[in-house]
Amino acid sequence: MALSRTFSASGFLPDVRAYGATCFTYVGRAVQYLLAAPEHPGDGDHSLRHGFGTGAGPVDAARFAKRFGVPLTEGYGSSEGGAALQRPADAPLGAAGRGAPGTDLAVVNRSTGEELPRGWLDGTGRLVNGDEAIRELANRAPNPFEGYWKNQAADTERNRRGWFWTGDLFFRDQDGWFHFAGRAEDRLRVDGENLAAAVVEEILARFPDAVAAAVQAVPDPASGDQVMAALALREGAGFDPDAFAAFLAGQPDLGAKIAPRFVRIVTSMPVTATNKVHRARLRREGFRCADPVWRSPPDAGRRGAAYQPLTADDLAALLAAYRDHGREALLDH
C-alpha cells in the first residue's frame, strides 16, 4: 500500500504509475477533484483496475469510468462499525446496496420503532412518496459498536431500543434496495413535503459546468424550508443563469418543489479534513456569504426559472421578511 501525506489531483496518476497501483480508495470529493483536473491524452495510461469508496455518486462514477477506464464501487458503512451496506454489480443506478451479512437494516421511525413503507420510484426515477418513505437507517441486529469515549449523550443518540442508529437518511425501494438520502440534519421540508438533499445533489451533478454540488435547507421567511445549492464550476466556466434554468427544466425527475431557490457559486467546495463537504459551514453561512448568490423569486414559476443576483438591497428586504415573521433567529442555526 502506498499512502501519500495529502491528496493531490495533479499528483494522483503520477503516483499510481510510480507505484504500479491496481486499486485505490477514496472518500468525499476526491473523485470530483480528479474529474475537475484538465483532461489529458494519457488519462487512460495507468495500472489501475478498480476504485472503492464513498461520495462519488452514480453520475460522477460513470464519468470517471469513461474518462479513466476504471470502474468504481460505492460502499456505505458507519465509522463506528454499527452498520454497513454492500453494493453488488447488479444494483440499480442510484441504489446504495443491501445490508451486509450479520446486519438487520431498516428505515425506521425513531419515535415508534416502526419500519416505514417502501419508496415508490416513477418511470423517471423520481421518488414519489418521500414524505412517508425517508427516515433514519437503523441496524436492529447486534453490532460491534461499544460506544464513544466518555460521551454518554452521544452513546444514547446512537443506541436506542438496543439498535444502532446511523444518523443517515435512507429509503428502501420496492425491490429491497436501500437508497441514501442524506444526513439527518440535511433533511428539508418544503411546502409540507419532506425532501432529501442527496436526491437533489444527484440531479445537480448532471449539470455540465458543475464540478461539485451540495444542497442544504435554508429557512423560509414564513414557514418550512427553501432549497439552497452550492455549485463549484469547472475551470474557466462562469455561471449562466439561463443555461442553469434550462438544465433544471429538462430534468424529468426534478419536482417543482426541489428546484433550488438559492444558488451559491463557490470557487471550491468547502470540505472537512476527510474531503467530505463541510455542510455545517454551508448551513451556517447560508445566503449571507461572501460568494455570489443567485435567487429565483417565489413568483418565477416552476423549476427555478429567472435566476437573478442576490443584491445588497435584495438581502436587506429578505432579512426584513424574516424579522416580520419572527424567524430571523433560525438563520443562525
C-alpha positions in Angstrom: 0.0 0.0 0.0 1.2 3.5 -0.9 -0.1 6.3 1.3 0.6 10.0 0.5 0.6 12.7 3.1 -2.1 14.7 1.3 -4.4 14.2 -1.6 -3.3 15.8 -4.9 -5.4 15.7 -8.0 -2.4 16.5 -10.2 -0.2 14.0 -8.4 -2.7 11.1 -8.4 -1.9 9.5 -11.7 1.9 10.0 -11.4 1.8 8.3 -8.0 -0.3 5.4 -9.5 2.2 4.9 -12.2 5.2 5.2 -9.9 3.9 2.5 -7.6 2.1 0.4 -10.1 -1.1 0.7 -8.1 -4.0 -1.5 -9.2 -6.7 -0.3 -6.8 -7.4 2.9 -5.0 -9.7 4.0 -2.2 -11.4 7.4 -1.9 -13.8 9.3 0.3 -15.7 12.5 0.0 -14.9 14.8 -3.0 -11.7 13.1 -4.3 -13.3 11.7 -7.4 -14.8 15.1 -8.3 -11.4 16.8 -7.9 -9.9 14.2 -10.3 -12.6 14.9 -12.8 -12.1 18.6 -12.5 -8.4 18.4 -13.5 -7.8 19.2 -17.2 -8.2 16.1 -19.4 -5.0 14.6 -20.9 -4.5 12.1 -23.7 -2.7 9.9 -21.2 -5.6 9.7 -18.7 -6.0 6.0 -19.6 -2.3 5.1 -19.3 -2.0 3.6 -15.9 -2.2 0.3 -14.0 -5.5 0.9 -12.1 -8.2 -1.7 -12.4 -10.7 -0.6 -9.7 -11.6 2.0 -7.2 -13.6 1.6 -4.0 -15.0 4.3 -1.7 -18.0 6.6 -1.0 -19.1 10.0 -2.1 -18.7 9.8 -5.8 -22.3 9.2 -6.8 -23.6 7.4 -9.9 -23.2 10.3 -12.3 -19.5 11.0 -11.4 -18.7 7.3 -11.2 -19.9 6.9 -14.8 -17.8 9.9 -15.9 -14.8 8.5 -14.1 -15.1 5.1 -15.7 -15.5 6.7 -19.2 -12.5 9.0 -18.8 -10.0 6.8 -16.9 -11.3 3.4 -17.7 -11.7 2.5 -14.1 -15.0 1.2 -12.6 -15.8 2.5 -9.1 -17.6 0.5 -6.4 -19.5 2.7 -3.9 -20.0 1.3 -0.4 -21.7 2.5 2.7 -20.6 2.0 6.3 -20.8 3.9 9.6 -17.4 4.9 11.0 -18.4 3.3 14.3 -18.8 -0.1 12.6 -22.5 -0.3 13.6 -24.0 -0.7 10.1 -22.9 -1.4 6.5 -24.3 -1.9 3.1 -22.9 -3.9 0.2 -23.5 -2.9 -3.4 -23.3 -5.8 -5.8 -22.8 -5.4 -9.6 -26.5 -5.9 -10.3 -27.6 -3.0 -8.1 -29.8 -0.4 -9.9 -28.4 3.0 -10.6 -28.6 5.2 -7.5 -29.0 2.4 -5.0 -26.5 2.1 -2.1 -27.0 -1.6 -1.8 -28.4 -4.2 0.6 -27.5 -4.9 4.2 -24.1 -6.6 4.8 -24.1 -10.1 6.3 -24.9 -10.0 10.0 -27.0 -6.8 9.8 -30.7 -6.3 10.1 -31.1 -2.8 8.5 -34.4 -1.0 8.2 -35.6 2.6 7.6 -37.3 3.3 10.9 -39.4 5.9 12.7 -37.3 6.9 15.7 -40.3 7.7 17.9 -42.3 4.5 17.3 -39.6 2.0 16.1 -41.9 1.1 13.2 -40.4 0.3 9.8 -41.5 2.8 7.1 -43.3 2.0 3.9 -41.2 1.2 0.8 -40.4 4.0 -1.6 -42.0 4.2 -5.0 -39.9 5.3 -8.0 -41.8 6.5 -11.0 -40.7 5.9 -14.6 -38.2 8.8 -14.5 -36.6 7.5 -11.3 -38.2 10.2 -9.1 -39.3 9.1 -5.6 -43.0 9.9 -5.4 -43.6 9.2 -1.7 -40.6 10.6 0.1 -42.6 12.1 2.9 -43.6 8.6 4.1 -40.6 6.6 2.9 -37.5 8.6 4.1 -36.3 8.3 7.6 -33.2 7.2 9.5 -31.4 3.9 8.8 -31.0 1.6 11.9 -29.4 -1.7 12.5 -31.6 -3.9 14.6 -29.0 -6.7 14.9 -26.2 -7.0 17.5 -23.2 -5.0 16.3 -19.6 -4.4 17.4 -20.0 -0.7 18.4 -19.1 -0.3 22.0 -19.8 3.4 22.5 -18.0 6.7 22.5 -15.2 7.5 24.9 -16.7 9.3 27.9 -19.6 10.6 25.9 -22.9 9.2 27.3 -25.0 11.7 25.4 -23.6 10.5 22.1 -24.0 6.9 23.2 -27.7 7.5 23.9 -28.1 9.1 20.5 -26.6 6.2 18.6 -28.1 3.4 20.7 -31.8 3.2 21.3 -34.1 0.2 21.7 -30.9 -1.8 21.6 -30.4 -0.8 17.9 -27.7 1.2 16.3 -28.9 4.5 14.7 -26.7 5.7 11.8 -27.8 9.3 11.7 -28.2 8.9 7.9 -31.5 9.2 6.0 -32.4 6.4 3.6 -35.4 5.0 1.8 -35.9 1.4 0.7 -37.4 0.7 -2.7 -40.0 -1.9 -3.6 -37.2 -4.4 -4.5 -35.5 -4.0 -1.2 -32.6 -1.8 -2.3 -31.5 1.0 0.1 -31.0 4.5 -1.3 -29.0 7.1 0.5 -31.0 10.4 1.1 -28.5 12.5 3.2 -27.6 13.1 6.8 -30.4 13.6 9.2 -29.5 17.2 9.6 -29.7 17.6 5.8 -33.4 17.0 5.7 -35.6 19.6 4.0 -39.3 20.3 4.4 -40.7 22.4 1.6 -44.4 23.2 1.3 -45.1 20.5 3.8 -43.2 17.8 1.9 -40.1 16.1 3.2 -37.2 16.2 0.7 -33.7 14.7 0.8 -30.6 16.8 -0.1 -28.8 13.8 -1.6 -31.6 13.3 -4.2 -31.3 16.9 -5.4 -27.5 16.7 -5.4 -27.5 13.7 -7.8 -29.6 15.7 -10.2 -27.4 18.8 -10.0 -24.4 16.6 -10.6 -25.6 16.3 -14.2 -25.2 20.0 -14.9 -22.3 20.1 -17.4 -20.5 23.0 -15.8 -20.7 21.6 -12.2 -17.6 20.0 -10.6 -19.4 19.6 -7.3 -22.8 20.3 -5.9 -24.1 20.5 -2.3 -27.7 21.1 -1.2 -28.9 22.4 2.1 -32.1 23.8 3.7 -32.4 27.4 4.5 -35.5 28.6 6.5 -38.4 30.0 4.5 -39.3 33.5 5.8 -42.8 32.3 6.6 -42.7 28.6 7.3 -40.7 25.4 6.5 -37.6 25.5 4.3 -36.3 26.5 1.0 -33.7 24.7 -1.1 -30.2 26.2 -1.5 -27.5 24.8 -3.7 -23.7 25.4 -3.7 -22.0 24.8 -7.0 -18.3 24.6 -7.8 -17.8 25.1 -11.5 -15.3 23.6 -13.9 -12.2 25.7 -14.6 -13.0 28.6 -16.9 -16.7 28.3 -16.6 -19.0 31.1 -15.3 -22.5 30.7 -14.0 -25.1 31.2 -16.8 -28.4 31.6 -15.0 -30.4 30.9 -18.2 -28.5 27.8 -19.0 -28.9 26.6 -15.5 -32.7 27.2 -15.5 -32.9 25.4 -18.9 -31.0 22.5 -17.4 -33.4 22.2 -14.5 -36.4 22.4 -16.7 -35.0 19.5 -18.7 -34.7 17.1 -15.7 -37.7 14.8 -15.7 -37.1 13.6 -12.1 -36.8 17.2 -10.7 -40.1 18.1 -9.0 -41.1 21.8 -8.8 -40.6 21.9 -5.1 -37.0 20.7 -5.1 -35.5 23.2 -7.6 -33.0 25.4 -5.7 -34.4 28.8 -4.7 -30.8 30.0 -4.0 -27.6 29.1 -5.8 -24.2 29.9 -4.3 -21.2 29.8 -6.6 -18.1 28.8 -4.8 -14.5 28.8 -6.1 -14.0 25.4 -4.5 -16.4 23.4 -2.3 -15.5 23.7 1.4 -14.5 20.3 2.8 -13.6 18.7 6.1 -10.3 17.0 6.9 -11.6 13.8 5.2 -12.6 15.6 2.0 -16.3 15.5 2.8 -18.4 18.5 2.1 -18.3 20.9 5.1 -22.1 21.0 5.4 -22.1 22.7 8.8 -20.2 25.7 7.3 -22.5 25.9 4.3 -25.6 25.8 6.6 -24.1 28.4 9.0 -23.3 30.9 6.1 -26.4 30.2 4.0 -27.1 33.1 1.6 -25.3 35.6 3.9 -21.9 34.7 2.5 -19.1 36.4 0.5 -19.7 34.3 -2.6 -22.0 35.3 -5.4 -25.6 34.1 -4.7 -28.4 33.9 -7.3 -32.0 33.7 -6.4 -35.2 32.5 -8.1 -38.0 34.7 -6.8 -41.1 33.0 -5.5 -43.2 34.2 -8.4 -40.7 33.0 -11.1 -42.7 29.9 -11.9 -41.7 26.2 -11.9 -38.2 24.7 -11.7 -36.2 27.7 -10.7 -36.6 30.0 -13.7 -35.4 33.6 -13.8 -32.4 33.4 -11.6 -31.2 36.9 -10.5 -28.2 38.0 -8.5 -29.0 38.5 -4.8 -28.1 42.2 -4.3 -27.5 44.0 -1.1 -31.0 45.6 -1.4 -32.5 42.1 -2.0 -30.7 40.7 1.0 -31.9 43.6 3.2 -35.5 43.1 2.1 -35.2 39.3 2.6 -33.9 39.7 6.1 -36.8 42.1 6.8 -39.2 39.4 5.8 -37.7 37.0 8.3 -37.9 39.6 11.0 -41.6 40.3 10.1 -42.4 36.6 10.6 -40.3 36.2 13.8 -37.9 33.7 12.0 -34.7 35.7 11.8 -33.1 33.7 14.6 -33.5 30.5 12.5 -30.8 31.7 10.1 -28.2 31.2 12.8 -28.9 27.5 13.3 
